[in-house]
Amino acid sequence: MLGTALAVLSAVVPYSLELAALRRLPVRTVSVLTSLEPASAGLAGVLVLGEELGLVQWVAPACVGAASAGAVGPRSPRRGGCSGRPPGEPGSGQHAVAQLGQGAGEKARDMHL
């Protein structure tokens, strides 16, 4: 009975906390914290259980940590569409539509919407 309760609580409590975090925190923060879970589990295995990790097993959490740090770092403001360029500038996507010609440009614009 105790084993069943422990098994249910070990799944329900983390899942409930994750859903609560999704409601209260920005999506970006929750995704970074979620990506750090395996790295923290590996560190807990070393500290709590006395497991020994090889070189690759230490490098993997370091890469995850570096990627997470890059994801939460400062972001440059975007000026325009997906390319970050103002509309009508070469490379903005709208520049190519303007150069296609009247009929083709309208078709491409309708397909893009």
C-alpha positions as CSV (number, residue, x, y, z in Angstrom):
1,M,0.0,0.0,0.0
2,L,2.8,2.4,0.9
3,G,4.6,1.5,-2.3
4,T,1.6,2.3,-4.4
5,A,1.0,5.6,-2.7
6,L,4.7,6.5,-3.2
7,A,4.5,5.6,-6.8
8,V,1.4,7.7,-7.4
9,L,2.7,10.7,-5.5
10,S,6.1,10.6,-7.3
11,A,4.3,11.0,-10.6
12,V,1.4,13.3,-9.6
13,V,3.3,15.8,-7.5
14,P,5.9,16.8,-10.1
15,Y,3.3,16.8,-12.9
16,S,1.0,19.1,-10.8
17,L,3.9,21.4,-10.0
18,E,4.9,21.6,-13.7
19,L,1.3,22.5,-14.7
20,A,1.2,25.2,-12.0
21,A,4.4,26.6,-13.3
22,L,3.0,26.6,-16.9
23,R,0.2,28.8,-15.7
24,R,2.3,31.3,-13.7
25,L,5.6,31.5,-15.5
26,P,6.5,32.5,-19.0
27,V,6.7,29.6,-21.5
28,R,10.4,30.4,-22.1
29,T,11.3,30.0,-18.4
30,V,9.3,26.7,-18.0
31,S,11.0,25.2,-21.1
32,V,14.4,26.1,-19.8
33,L,13.6,24.6,-16.4
34,T,12.2,21.5,-18.0
35,S,15.3,21.0,-20.1
36,L,17.5,21.2,-17.0
37,E,15.6,18.3,-15.3
38,P,17.8,15.5,-16.7
39,A,21.0,17.4,-15.8
40,S,19.8,18.0,-12.3
41,A,18.8,14.3,-12.0
42,G,22.4,13.3,-13.0
43,L,23.9,15.6,-10.5
44,A,21.5,14.3,-7.8
45,G,22.7,10.8,-8.7
46,V,26.3,11.8,-8.1
47,L,25.6,13.7,-4.9
48,V,22.9,11.5,-3.3
49,L,23.5,8.0,-4.6
50,G,27.3,8.2,-5.1
51,E,27.2,7.3,-8.8
52,E,30.2,7.8,-10.9
53,L,29.9,9.6,-14.3
54,G,32.2,9.3,-17.3
55,L,33.6,12.2,-19.3
56,V,30.7,12.2,-21.8
57,Q,28.2,12.0,-19.0
58,W,29.7,15.2,-17.5
59,V,29.9,17.0,-20.8
60,A,26.2,16.4,-21.7
61,P,24.8,18.3,-18.7
62,A,27.3,21.0,-19.3
63,C,26.1,21.4,-22.9
64,V,22.5,21.5,-21.7
65,G,23.4,24.1,-19.1
66,A,25.2,26.2,-21.7
67,A,22.2,26.0,-24.1
68,S,19.9,27.0,-21.2
69,A,22.0,29.9,-20.4
70,G,22.0,31.1,-24.0
71,A,18.2,30.7,-24.1
72,V,17.6,32.9,-21.1
73,G,20.2,35.5,-22.1
74,P,19.4,39.0,-23.3
75,R,17.6,39.1,-26.7
76,S,18.0,41.7,-29.3
77,P,14.8,43.5,-30.3
78,R,13.3,42.5,-33.6
79,R,12.4,45.2,-36.0
80,G,10.3,43.5,-38.6
81,G,9.0,40.2,-39.8
82,C,10.6,36.8,-39.4
83,S,13.9,38.0,-40.8
84,G,14.1,40.9,-38.4
85,R,14.3,43.3,-41.3
86,P,11.8,46.1,-41.8
87,P,9.1,45.3,-44.4
88,G,10.1,46.1,-48.0
89,E,13.8,45.8,-47.3
90,P,15.7,43.0,-49.2
91,G,15.5,39.8,-47.3
92,S,12.3,40.7,-45.4
93,G,10.2,38.4,-47.5
94,Q,7.9,41.2,-48.7
95,H,10.6,42.6,-51.0
96,A,10.5,39.4,-53.1
97,V,6.7,39.7,-53.4
98,A,7.0,43.3,-54.6
99,Q,9.4,42.3,-57.3
100,L,7.4,39.4,-58.7
101,G,5.0,41.6,-60.7
102,Q,1.4,42.4,-60.2
103,G,-0.4,39.1,-60.8
104,A,2.3,36.8,-59.4
105,G,2.8,39.1,-56.4
106,E,-0.9,38.9,-55.5
107,K,-0.9,35.1,-55.8
108,A,2.2,34.8,-53.6
109,R,0.8,37.3,-51.0
110,D,-2.5,35.3,-50.9
111,M,-0.7,32.1,-50.4
112,H,1.5,33.6,-47.7
113,L,-1.5,34.7,-45.7
